[in-house]
Amino acid sequence: MAAPEEPELSQAQTEKLLQFQDLTGLESMDQCRRTLEQHNWNIEAAVQDRLNEQEGVPSVFNPPPSRPLQVNTADHRVYSYIVSRPQPRGLLGWSYYLIMLPFRFTYYTLLDIFRFALRFIRPDPRGRVTDPVGDVVSFIHSFEEKYGQAHPVFYQGTYSQALNDAKRELRYLLVYLHGDDHQDTDEFCRNKMCVSQALRENTYPFLAMIMLKDRKMTVVGRLEGLIQPEDLINQLTFIMDANQTYLMSERLEREERNQTQVLRQQQDEAYLASLRADQEKDRKKREEQEQRRQEEEKVRQSALAEERRRRTLEEEKERKSECLPPEPPADDPESVKIVFKLPNDTRVERRFLFGQSLTVIYDFLFSLKETPEKFQIVTNFPRRVLPCLPTEEQPNPPTLKEAGLSRSEVLFVQDLTDD
């Protein structure tokens, strides 16, 4: 089954929708439309509710289950201004009053009896409020139908939320109560009974000025009865001027608390930054120490490896020296006298036999302390390298005779260690 299509918006509603999106930054047009519809297309109330949500204040359509904020009404310094009904003046006025008194007495007596009987049939709506926001929206709609849209912006939320906002923003809260059944008002405000009981009004229309005083939400002014517009402005101005010092004091205290909190937060951030800097220094210091330790360990291991290599080389030289055949006598016809010129310009002389392998010459030079670790033996003229070590092509090196050496030779030892 297809979902029902939403009704098309009027031009005014479309303009409010676009304006609300620009003010709040919401990307979803559906969410913007739902919010405006919840506030009966009152863009000021919708924007205020959205800003409250962004500041962490719950939406008026999703109130948290918490205790309502209590209002202090026991302050004896509350300014009260009660407007009584005008008394008759002159003979004509008193005559009219006395003539209408029996009719008025009978009317109000019957009206009270009817109201008393009506309570058994329909309970007082103020005693059972299940949708306070809906009641406010309904009241605004009824008010605008009768009096037009030229009125102050009504707070679209519960009484507790209004108190919380006034306390948080350090503002005056003006509460207005009136009832349909009172002789001086045209309609009754369907709000929670707890508001009426908390403010202790005696008659309607009723205005209460509430503010944060001595760290409690306190009623500082009460206006009861049918009051003229100019007198209303004067009385409200008088109440606000009389309590401005308390509100300024609360604002200064809150500003000091905020500054103290900001200062403490800055100090904490500076401490954390200093702590992180110290930790970073310690980390770098540990890294440097670890790097030095690794380098020292590397040098130590290299020195140990070099020492082991040197010892192995010395042991190998000793083993080669012990395995060398004895030097033949000088008068042996098969002997060959060879003079070796070492890389350090020293000379070494020894006799060998023609029938011995060139490996014997290599082992003899290898066993000498002055001989480098890697070397090769070279003839002077013609210059050629003697194949003293076995290779894949020549696993058995030639003898001295096969290499073409004469009875007296001079051979050069070439250092190959760097190569």
C-alpha positions as CSV (number, residue, x, y, z in Angstrom):
1,M,0.0,0.0,0.0
2,A,1.5,3.3,-1.1
3,A,2.2,6.0,1.6
4,P,-0.1,9.0,1.5
5,E,1.5,12.0,-0.2
6,E,2.2,15.0,1.9
7,P,0.1,18.1,1.2
8,E,1.8,20.8,-0.9
9,L,3.2,23.8,0.9
10,S,1.9,27.3,0.4
11,Q,4.3,30.1,-0.8
12,A,4.5,31.5,2.8
13,Q,5.3,28.0,4.2
14,T,7.9,27.4,1.5
15,E,9.6,30.7,2.4
16,K,9.6,29.9,6.1
17,L,11.0,26.4,5.3
18,L,13.9,27.9,3.3
19,Q,14.5,30.6,6.0
20,F,14.5,28.0,8.7
21,Q,17.0,25.8,6.8
22,D,19.3,28.9,6.4
23,L,19.1,29.8,10.1
24,T,19.7,26.3,11.5
25,G,22.0,24.8,8.8
26,L,19.9,21.6,8.6
27,E,20.4,19.7,5.3
28,S,17.3,17.6,5.4
29,M,14.2,19.4,4.1
30,D,12.0,16.7,5.6
31,Q,13.4,17.3,9.1
32,C,13.0,21.1,8.6
33,R,9.4,20.6,7.6
34,R,8.6,18.2,10.6
35,T,10.1,20.7,13.0
36,L,8.1,23.6,11.6
37,E,4.9,21.6,11.6
38,Q,5.5,20.6,15.3
39,H,5.7,24.3,16.1
40,N,2.6,25.2,14.0
41,W,4.9,26.9,11.4
42,N,6.1,29.4,14.1
43,I,9.6,30.0,12.8
44,E,10.8,31.9,15.9
45,A,9.8,29.1,18.2
46,A,11.1,26.4,15.9
47,V,14.5,28.1,15.6
48,Q,14.7,28.6,19.4
49,D,13.9,24.9,20.0
50,R,16.6,23.9,17.5
51,L,19.2,26.2,19.0
52,N,18.3,24.7,22.5
53,E,18.9,21.2,21.1
54,Q,22.3,22.2,19.7
55,E,23.2,23.6,23.1
56,G,22.4,20.3,24.8
57,V,18.9,21.3,26.0
58,P,16.3,18.6,25.2
59,S,13.6,19.4,22.6
60,V,10.3,20.4,23.9
61,F,8.8,17.5,22.0
62,N,11.2,15.0,23.7
63,P,11.4,16.2,27.4
64,P,13.6,14.2,29.7
65,P,12.0,12.5,32.7
66,S,13.3,14.8,35.5
67,R,12.0,16.7,38.5
68,P,10.5,20.1,37.6
69,L,12.5,23.1,38.8
70,Q,11.0,24.5,42.0
71,V,10.1,28.2,42.3
72,N,10.5,30.1,45.5
73,T,7.3,31.9,46.4
74,A,8.1,32.4,50.1
75,D,10.1,35.6,49.5
76,H,8.3,38.4,51.4
77,R,10.0,40.9,49.1
78,V,7.8,40.0,46.2
79,Y,6.2,43.0,44.5
80,S,2.5,42.5,44.1
81,Y,0.1,44.7,42.2
82,I,-3.5,43.7,42.3
83,V,-6.1,45.5,40.2
84,S,-9.6,45.4,41.9
85,R,-12.8,45.7,40.0
86,P,-13.9,49.4,39.7
87,Q,-16.4,50.5,42.4
88,P,-19.6,52.2,41.5
89,R,-19.5,56.0,41.6
90,G,-22.3,58.5,42.2
91,L,-26.0,57.9,42.8
92,L,-26.7,56.5,39.3
93,G,-23.8,54.1,39.6
94,W,-24.9,52.8,43.0
95,S,-28.5,52.5,41.9
96,Y,-27.5,50.4,38.9
97,Y,-25.2,48.3,41.1
98,L,-28.0,47.6,43.7
99,I,-30.5,46.8,41.0
100,M,-28.1,44.3,39.3
101,L,-26.9,42.8,42.6
102,P,-29.7,40.2,42.9
103,F,-29.4,39.1,39.3
104,R,-25.6,39.0,39.5
105,F,-25.7,37.0,42.8
106,T,-28.2,34.5,41.3
107,Y,-26.2,34.2,38.1
108,Y,-22.9,33.5,39.8
109,T,-24.5,31.1,42.3
110,L,-26.1,29.1,39.5
111,L,-22.8,29.2,37.6
112,D,-20.9,27.9,40.6
113,I,-23.4,25.1,41.1
114,F,-23.1,24.2,37.4
115,R,-19.3,24.1,37.6
116,F,-19.4,22.0,40.8
117,A,-21.7,19.5,39.1
118,L,-19.6,19.6,35.9
119,R,-16.5,18.4,37.9
120,F,-18.1,15.0,38.4
121,I,-18.8,14.7,34.7
122,R,-15.6,16.3,33.3
123,P,-12.6,16.6,35.6
124,D,-10.6,19.8,35.6
125,P,-8.3,19.6,32.5
126,R,-5.5,21.3,34.5
127,G,-5.3,18.3,36.9
128,R,-4.4,15.9,34.1
129,V,-1.9,17.1,31.5
130,T,-0.5,14.5,29.1
131,D,0.7,16.8,26.3
132,P,1.8,20.2,27.6
133,V,3.4,21.2,24.4
134,G,0.2,20.3,22.5
135,D,-1.7,22.4,25.0
136,V,0.6,25.4,24.4
137,V,0.2,25.0,20.6
138,S,-3.6,24.8,20.9
139,F,-3.6,27.9,23.1
140,I,-1.5,29.9,20.6
141,H,-3.8,28.8,17.8
142,S,-6.9,29.9,19.7
143,F,-5.3,33.1,20.8
144,E,-4.3,34.0,17.2
145,E,-7.8,33.2,15.9
146,K,-9.3,35.6,18.3
147,Y,-6.7,38.3,18.8
148,G,-4.5,38.0,15.7
149,Q,-0.8,37.3,15.3
150,A,0.5,40.5,16.8
151,H,1.5,39.2,20.2
152,P,4.7,38.4,22.1
153,V,6.4,35.1,21.2
154,F,5.0,32.4,23.5
155,Y,7.4,29.9,24.8
156,Q,6.6,26.5,23.2
157,G,7.6,24.1,26.0
158,T,6.8,23.0,29.5
159,Y,6.8,25.3,32.5
160,S,9.9,23.5,33.9
161,Q,11.8,23.9,30.6
162,A,10.9,27.7,30.6
163,L,12.3,28.0,34.1
164,N,15.4,26.1,33.2
165,D,16.0,28.3,30.2
166,A,15.5,31.5,32.2
167,K,17.9,30.2,34.9
168,R,20.5,29.1,32.3
169,E,20.4,32.3,30.3
170,L,19.9,34.6,33.4
171,R,16.8,36.3,32.0
172,Y,13.4,37.4,33.3
173,L,10.6,34.9,32.8
174,L,7.1,36.5,32.5
175,V,4.4,33.9,33.2
176,Y,0.8,34.7,32.1
177,L,-2.3,32.8,33.4
178,H,-5.9,33.3,32.5
179,G,-9.1,31.3,32.5
180,D,-12.2,31.0,30.3
181,D,-14.6,30.9,33.3
182,H,-13.3,34.1,34.9
183,Q,-15.4,37.2,34.5
184,D,-12.3,39.4,33.5
185,T,-10.8,37.1,30.9
186,D,-12.0,35.7,27.6
187,E,-10.3,32.3,27.6
188,F,-8.5,29.9,29.9
189,C,-4.9,28.8,29.4
190,R,-4.8,25.0,29.3
191,N,-1.5,24.4,31.2
192,K,-0.5,22.2,34.0
193,M,-2.2,22.7,37.4
194,C,1.2,22.7,39.1
195,V,2.0,26.0,37.5
196,S,-1.1,27.6,38.8
197,Q,-0.6,26.1,42.3
198,A,3.1,27.2,42.4
199,L,2.4,30.8,41.5
200,R,-0.6,31.1,44.0
201,E,-2.7,33.4,41.9
202,N,-5.9,34.8,43.3
203,T,-7.5,36.1,40.2
204,Y,-7.2,36.2,36.4
205,P,-5.6,37.6,34.3
206,F,-2.4,36.8,36.2
207,L,1.2,37.8,35.4
208,A,4.2,36.5,37.4
209,M,7.8,37.8,36.9
210,I,10.3,35.0,37.7
211,M,14.1,35.3,37.8
212,L,17.2,33.7,39.4
213,K,17.6,35.3,42.8
214,D,19.8,34.0,45.6
215,R,20.6,31.0,43.3
216,K,16.9,30.0,43.2
217,M,14.2,30.7,40.7
218,T,12.1,33.2,42.6
219,V,8.8,35.1,41.9
220,V,9.8,38.7,42.2
221,G,6.6,40.3,40.9
222,R,2.9,39.5,40.7
223,L,0.3,41.4,38.6
224,E,-3.3,40.3,39.1
225,G,-6.5,41.5,37.5
226,L,-7.5,43.4,34.4
227,I,-4.6,46.0,34.0
228,Q,-4.3,48.7,31.4
229,P,-1.5,48.4,28.8
230,E,0.4,51.6,29.9
231,D,0.1,50.6,33.5
232,L,1.2,47.1,32.6
233,I,4.4,48.4,31.0
234,N,5.1,50.7,33.9
235,Q,4.7,47.9,36.5
236,L,6.9,45.5,34.5
237,T,9.6,48.1,34.1
238,F,9.4,48.9,37.8
239,I,9.8,45.2,38.7
240,M,12.7,44.7,36.3
241,D,14.5,47.9,37.5
242,A,14.0,46.9,41.1
243,N,15.6,43.5,40.6
244,Q,18.2,44.4,38.0
245,T,21.0,44.5,40.6
246,Y,20.2,40.9,41.6
247,L,20.3,39.7,38.0
248,M,23.5,41.6,37.3
249,S,25.0,40.1,40.5
250,E,24.0,36.6,39.3
251,R,25.5,37.4,35.8
252,L,28.7,38.6,37.3
253,E,29.0,35.6,39.6
254,R,28.3,33.3,36.6
255,E,30.8,35.2,34.5
256,E,33.4,34.8,37.3
257,R,32.6,31.1,37.6
258,N,32.9,30.8,33.8
259,Q,36.2,32.7,33.8
260,T,37.5,30.6,36.7
261,Q,36.4,27.5,34.8
262,V,38.1,28.7,31.6
263,L,41.2,29.6,33.6
264,R,41.2,26.2,35.2
265,Q,40.7,24.6,31.9
266,Q,43.5,26.6,30.4
267,Q,45.7,25.7,33.3
268,D,44.8,22.1,32.9
269,E,45.5,22.3,29.1
270,A,48.9,24.1,29.8
271,Y,49.7,21.4,32.4
272,L,48.8,18.6,30.0
273,A,50.8,20.3,27.2
274,S,53.8,20.6,29.6
275,L,53.3,17.0,30.7
276,R,53.2,15.9,27.1
277,A,56.3,18.0,26.3
278,D,58.1,16.4,29.3
279,Q,56.9,13.0,28.2
280,E,58.1,13.7,24.6
281,K,61.5,14.8,26.0
282,D,61.8,11.6,28.1
283,R,60.8,9.6,25.1
284,K,63.4,11.2,22.9
285,K,66.0,10.8,25.7
286,R,65.1,7.1,26.0
287,E,65.3,6.7,22.3
288,E,68.7,8.5,22.2
289,Q,69.9,6.4,25.0
290,E,68.6,3.2,23.3
291,Q,70.3,4.3,20.1
292,R,73.6,4.9,21.8
293,R,73.3,1.6,23.6
294,Q,72.6,-0.1,20.3
295,E,75.5,1.6,18.6
296,E,77.8,0.8,21.5
297,E,76.5,-2.8,21.4
298,K,77.1,-2.9,17.7
299,V,80.7,-1.6,18.2
300,R,81.3,-4.1,20.9
301,Q,79.9,-6.9,18.8
302,S,82.0,-5.8,15.9
303,A,85.1,-5.7,18.1
304,L,84.3,-9.1,19.4
305,A,83.8,-10.4,15.9
306,E,87.1,-8.8,14.8
307,E,88.8,-10.4,17.8
308,R,87.4,-13.8,17.0
309,R,88.4,-13.3,13.3
310,R,91.9,-12.3,14.4
311,R,92.3,-15.3,16.7
312,T,91.0,-17.6,14.0
313,L,93.5,-16.1,11.6
314,E,96.4,-16.5,14.0
315,E,95.3,-20.1,14.7
316,E,95.1,-20.8,11.0
317,K,98.6,-19.2,10.5
318,E,100.0,-21.4,13.2
319,R,98.4,-24.5,11.7
320,K,99.8,-23.7,8.3
321,S,103.2,-23.0,9.7
322,E,103.2,-26.4,11.5
323,C,102.1,-28.2,8.3
324,L,104.9,-26.7,6.1
325,P,107.6,-29.2,4.9
326,P,111.1,-28.6,6.1
327,E,113.3,-26.2,4.2
328,P,115.8,-28.1,2.0
329,P,119.6,-27.5,2.3
330,A,121.3,-25.0,0.1
331,D,123.4,-27.6,-1.7
332,D,120.4,-29.6,-2.7
333,P,120.3,-29.7,-6.5
334,E,116.4,-29.6,-6.5
335,S,116.2,-26.6,-4.2
336,V,115.0,-23.2,-5.3
337,K,115.9,-20.0,-3.5
338,I,113.1,-17.5,-3.5
339,V,113.1,-13.9,-2.1
340,F,109.7,-12.5,-1.3
341,K,109.0,-8.8,-1.2
342,L,106.1,-8.1,1.1
343,P,103.7,-5.1,0.8
344,N,105.4,-3.4,3.8
345,D,108.8,-3.4,1.9
346,T,110.3,-6.2,4.0
347,R,112.1,-9.2,2.4
348,V,111.7,-12.8,3.3
349,E,114.0,-15.6,1.9
350,R,113.4,-19.3,1.9
351,R,114.3,-22.4,-0.1
352,F,111.8,-24.8,-1.7
353,L,112.0,-27.9,-3.9
354,F,111.2,-27.9,-7.6
355,G,108.8,-30.8,-7.1
356,Q,106.7,-29.0,-4.4
357,S,103.4,-27.4,-5.3
358,L,102.9,-23.7,-5.5
359,T,100.5,-24.2,-2.5
360,V,103.5,-24.7,-0.3
361,I,104.8,-21.2,-1.2
362,Y,101.3,-19.7,-0.5
363,D,101.1,-21.5,2.9
364,F,104.5,-20.3,3.9
365,L,103.7,-16.7,3.1
366,F,100.3,-17.1,4.8
367,S,101.9,-18.3,8.1
368,L,104.0,-15.1,8.3
369,K,102.7,-12.3,10.6
370,E,103.7,-9.6,8.2
371,T,101.7,-11.1,5.3
372,P,98.2,-9.6,4.7
373,E,95.1,-11.8,5.1
374,K,94.4,-11.9,1.4
375,F,97.2,-11.7,-1.2
376,Q,98.5,-13.1,-4.4
377,I,102.0,-13.9,-5.7
378,V,103.3,-12.1,-8.8
379,T,106.5,-12.6,-10.8
380,N,108.5,-9.6,-11.9
381,F,109.3,-10.2,-15.6
382,P,107.3,-11.2,-17.4
383,R,104.6,-10.2,-14.9
384,R,102.2,-13.0,-14.1
385,V,100.1,-14.2,-11.2
386,L,101.2,-17.6,-9.9
387,P,98.2,-20.0,-9.6
388,C,98.9,-21.0,-6.0
389,L,95.3,-21.9,-4.9
390,P,93.1,-24.7,-6.4
391,T,90.3,-23.7,-8.7
392,E,87.5,-25.5,-10.6
393,E,89.6,-25.4,-13.8
394,Q,92.8,-26.4,-12.0
395,P,92.0,-28.2,-8.8
396,N,95.7,-29.2,-8.3
397,P,98.0,-26.2,-8.6
398,P,101.3,-26.8,-10.6
399,T,104.7,-27.4,-9.0
400,L,107.5,-24.8,-9.0
401,K,109.1,-26.5,-12.0
402,E,105.9,-26.6,-13.9
403,A,105.3,-23.0,-13.1
404,G,108.7,-22.2,-14.8
405,L,110.6,-21.0,-11.8
406,S,114.4,-21.0,-11.8
407,R,116.8,-21.9,-9.0
408,S,116.8,-18.3,-7.8
409,E,113.7,-16.1,-8.0
410,V,112.3,-12.8,-6.7
411,L,108.5,-12.8,-6.2
412,F,106.2,-10.0,-5.1
413,V,103.4,-10.4,-2.6
414,Q,100.4,-8.2,-3.6
415,D,97.8,-7.2,-0.9
416,L,94.2,-8.1,-1.9
417,T,92.6,-7.3,1.5
418,D,90.8,-4.1,0.3
419,D,89.6,-5.9,-2.9
